[in-house]
């Protein structure tokens, strides 16, 4: 049940009739501006105002504003306790609905803060236009924010009650779904788990590995349908989240959030294949390559099989086996840049901080040991791959 305490019950404010009429006429506009501001400023509500839940929230905003004005103008309505009772009950039901949708109380409270700010700005403007004096306006402001506190407390109570009854069961089902996805379970098993958890199937999922301390703020900034995997294989430090439909243009926004939180994002993958996204995010993180796995594909490819890369390097540099190690190091780096810069001697010299004549001398040594093998595309490919990765320790 919603909280019984009515912090606005004995407020002592009575708006003049003319002022109340002026504000009431503007309530539909105020409600629309509150909804628009919440959509713009709370990421979790970007899509929430579409469909049945959106209509419920819009109606609740208008009901809340109407109840508040009745309270402020001394109208008791039909409820023997307070005209805010229907609005408080509506706020409580919104809290329960938000828990069922997987949203956190942080998102709800953000929406209330924005609603308080926007509604106060608009109603105060209308009140001043209607001639309300400064002293009554100050009391009016205090009542607005006390009323919002009452509604937000009711929503938090509804959210908590829902989690206490059905929310935890659903959370367990969502965690089980995430485990199936990361483990690469059969498709029929995963789809059945998604249906049991009442989880809408997305087009893609993106694996994000982040510090435990950043989970709450990160979840508040992404889709409420994001899954959290409990103890995923290979992750000893951190938390794995699976973010739905963060592909295309949405990935740019995700990467900003990831970078701010010290996290690492894998690629977007068809949702049933998210395990590969997790594996890539894990490798990117282990190699210390930054927050975006897709910005380091070459490094990931070259380090995918360290033993094979070491063998390839040894094979590619075999013609230099009889040279001194220091000479091999200089010639290998010169050859690497020569191949990558397509033989532009001056550019190679600038990259090595040496004279172009030095580059010419070194490449002469290289040609002596390799001969016409440098004209073989297969040999050149092997050299590019072998020399593009850092040498083994």
Secondary structure, DSSP 8 states (H G I E B T S, - for coil): ------TTTT------HHHHHHHHHTHHHHHHHHHHHHHHH-GGGTTTTSSHHHHHHHHHHHHHHHHHHHHHTT--TT-SS-TTHHHHHHHHHHHHHHHHTT--HHHHHHHHHHHHHHHHHHHHHHHHHTT--HHHHHHHHHHHHHHHHHHHHHHHHHHHHHIIIIIHHHHHHHHHHHHHHHHT--HHHHHHHHHHTT----SEEEEEEE-GGGHHHHHHHS-TT-EEESS-TT-SSSEEEEEET--THHHHHHHHHHHHTT-EEEEEEEGGGHHHHHHHHHHHHHTT--SBGGG-HHHHHHTS-HHHHHHHHHHHTGGGTTS-HHHHHHHHHHHHHHHHTTT-HHHHHHHHTS-HHHHHHHHHHHHHHHGGGGG-HHHHHHHHHHHHS----
